[in-house]
Amino acid sequence: ASYLADLLRRAGLELAAKSIDFRQLQALTKNIVENIGSGLLTIDGDGRITSFNRSAEEITGRSFAAVFGAPLQNVFPAIAGRIRPDAPDETRRIEESYLTPGGQPLVLGFSYSPLRNDDGAEIGTIVIFQDLSALREMETRLKREERLAAVGRLAAGIAHEIRNPLGAISGSIEMLRSSATP
């Protein structure tokens, strides 16, 4: 009986240690999801939002409470019909315009993949997104500067092509003027 009691006590201690490890692992996972710099949301098989991290709230201007259980179509109408978990990996990236509830236009880049349970069965979709507005604005500004630089080079080339004949004409006029003067 004491042997069985000792085994039961050890099993209880091991179970308590594993429970602590499990709670610590859950807390770590929750902290990672909440503190990642990208928006992260999950949708179930019916296309309804089941999670929405802090960055997702900051980017979209919507709270988790406001979007929980809502169809993805209500939050991101431009991508809802385009998310197909069976799509090849290279087509699982989407870039779309988004208008926050406050009226701020953003360019968001989305990436998604299937969400699977412990048995490997697909139970939904994970969607990760980032605000690409500043990057797209910088690309636009860089393209504009490159076009202006090209126009400047073209203008300099035209000016050079015009200046050469004008220099010859001006030299000829000065020679004629000096020879015509008594």
Beta strands, then each sheet from edge to edge (+ up, - down):
strand 1: 39-44
strand 2: 49-52
strand 3: 93-99
strand 4: 105-116
strand 5: 122-131
sheet 1: 2+ 1- 5+ 4- 3+
end
